[in-house]
């Protein structure tokens, strides 16, 4: 099983939307809340090629992208393979 991590904040509607898609696919994921942790956000930003917005999604420590990106990958029928569902 692949390790899925999603960096979020509690007040982010895009985070909720991304989690809805992952839950719909019945994917177990680890949510890392950055709401009050600037140090952790900086760490995420380095791993996400400078992106500071949330959500940011990683699969097996490989940067996948944000909410728009995973919905785009899903529409292109590429997300399931990345998540290890195929």
TASUL-V947202 format. One record per backbone hydrogen bond with DSSP energy under -0.5 kcal/mol. CO is the residue of the C=O (numbers start at 1). NH is the residue of the N-H. E is the energy in kcal/mol with one decimal. If there is no record, write none. Layout:
co = [CO | CO]
nh = [NH | NH]
e = [E | E]
//
This chain:
co = [2 | 3 | 3 | 4 | 5 | 6 | 7 | 7 | 8 | 9 | 11 | 12 | 13 | 14 | 15 | 16 | 17 | 18 | 19 | 20 | 21 | 22 | 23 | 29 | 30 | 30 | 31 | 32 | 32 | 34 | 37 | 38 | 39 | 40 | 41 | 42 | 43 | 44 | 45 | 46 | 48 | 56 | 57 | 57 | 58 | 59 | 62 | 65 | 66 | 67 | 68 | 69 | 70 | 71 | 72 | 73 | 73 | 74 | 78 | 79 | 80 | 80 | 80 | 81]
nh = [4 | 5 | 60 | 30 | 58 | 32 | 55 | 56 | 34 | 12 | 13 | 16 | 17 | 18 | 19 | 20 | 21 | 22 | 23 | 24 | 25 | 27 | 26 | 31 | 6 | 32 | 33 | 8 | 34 | 37 | 41 | 42 | 43 | 44 | 45 | 46 | 47 | 48 | 50 | 49 | 51 | 7 | 64 | 65 | 5 | 62 | 59 | 57 | 70 | 71 | 72 | 73 | 74 | 75 | 76 | 78 | 79 | 77 | 82 | 83 | 84 | 85 | 86 | 84]
e = [-0.7 | -0.5 | -3.4 | -3.0 | -2.7 | -2.5 | -0.7 | -1.1 | -3.6 | -1.1 | -0.6 | -1.6 | -2.1 | -2.3 | -2.5 | -2.1 | -1.7 | -2.2 | -2.9 | -2.4 | -1.5 | -2.4 | -1.7 | -0.6 | -2.7 | -0.5 | -0.6 | -2.7 | -0.6 | -1.7 | -1.9 | -2.1 | -2.0 | -2.5 | -2.6 | -2.0 | -1.9 | -2.1 | -3.3 | -1.0 | -1.7 | -2.7 | -2.9 | -1.4 | -2.6 | -1.8 | -2.5 | -3.1 | -2.1 | -2.1 | -2.2 | -2.8 | -2.1 | -2.4 | -2.1 | -3.2 | -1.1 | -1.6 | -1.6 | -2.4 | -0.6 | -3.2 | -0.6 | -1.1]
//
